[in-house]
Amino acid sequence: MHSVNEQTMHFNKSVKVNFEGGNLTSDAGWLLYKEFDEKIGLSQAITDHLNVNDPNRHHIHFNDDVIIQKIYQHIAGYHADDHADELRHEPVLTTILGKEVLASQPTISRLNQKLDKETMKQLQSVHSLMQKRVDIIQPKENIMMDLDSTNLAAYGEQHGSAFNTHYQAQGYHPLMMFDGLTGDCLKAELRAGHVYTSRQVVRFVGPEIKRYRKQSPWATLCIRGDSGFAIPALYQLAETHDVHYVIRLKANNVLKQKAQPFEDELWKQFDLNTTEAKVFYTSFDYQARAWDKPRRVVVKMEKPEGELFFTYTFIVTNMGLSPKNIVKLYANRGTMENFIKEAKNGFAFDQMSSPSFYSNATKLQLMVLAYNFNNWFRRLCLPRTMNKNRIDNIRLKLLKIAGKLVRSGRYLTFKLCSSCLYQKAYWQTLRTIHHLPRLG
């Protein structure tokens, strides 16, 4: 006999609470994502391209269905595999995935054990296809290819995890590239925890440059990175393919000596014997020993408030902008830190829990798809008042909406919360999705 767990509230004895409300959802915003999915064909692309190496093909839940389920779970913030047990009968998720019952944690865990290098490549192919489709809807005239690496924490005996001296932590050290203008994650690659920042960066960036040169030949490309990516091979790659770059250089005595004449001139022209903040910009040609030719180096000379001496920032570039604008362009690189933070906090990029390296690498590609699925949704579908919102706000405003499923002979009707604050934004988003071209 089923017993109801019901509790009386102390603030008012006439108020009781239980979880026997029936066919209710707390995530009616999933319907908007599914409608967008149908337009761009994400789920269908996964079904078409995914072929997991699985000798047991007689499953209640097909592998591609489980992958799609995980992406939708990430969208709503249900990152752990255990969350699937509580979602098995979730009315919206079962409806949009066309199932009576969803995959449970043991099913997801069995799939994780089958993920390999080939599966990872298949999800990368899906990602490239989806980027191409989204760029058809909203072509990019400028692409800022922001490069960075980060630490993804690992615990236990995960293959490939290692101690990274820079982060002073055990984990993986993936290479990541975001579009600094849109927030799209253009590419991510899991690497061992101890590798240097720029390891294989040319092999990482090269295919993306070629893809955009073929897909969007009119677009202006620019590579932006910190001093960890200051390697000649990357400059040469950019110059060969007519790509701009702004990359910081580590300050050294040679660069400081090159800048010294400019500083000496400043002391002659201005009264710098004060503690007021002062900032000056200039540039000069410079050729390091490892470089095949001289390149333009921009320098920012800054005397902070309360200081008597200058500090230097050096940036190598092939762009002709003024030194001040080059420094400003580089400074905007800070937005990538926010993208990485969003990826970790909002989509669990840093939850690498499988013992297998390629299982974790495949999970990373799945999380990239979930992150970009939301980012495409945000910038293509949301009203202007919301299209800068991060995932936490989107979940709060459009995803976490209560609703009740009502079944009739012909229809499934979701009756959403009448007191929802964002009904207008919900309907506006749905109308925008309906006006998008169908690319799937």
Summary of the structure (lengths in Angstrom):
residues: 440
radius of gyration: 25.8
end to end distance: 47.7
largest distance: 91.7
contacts: 1323
relative contact order: 0.15
helix: 42%
strand: 18%
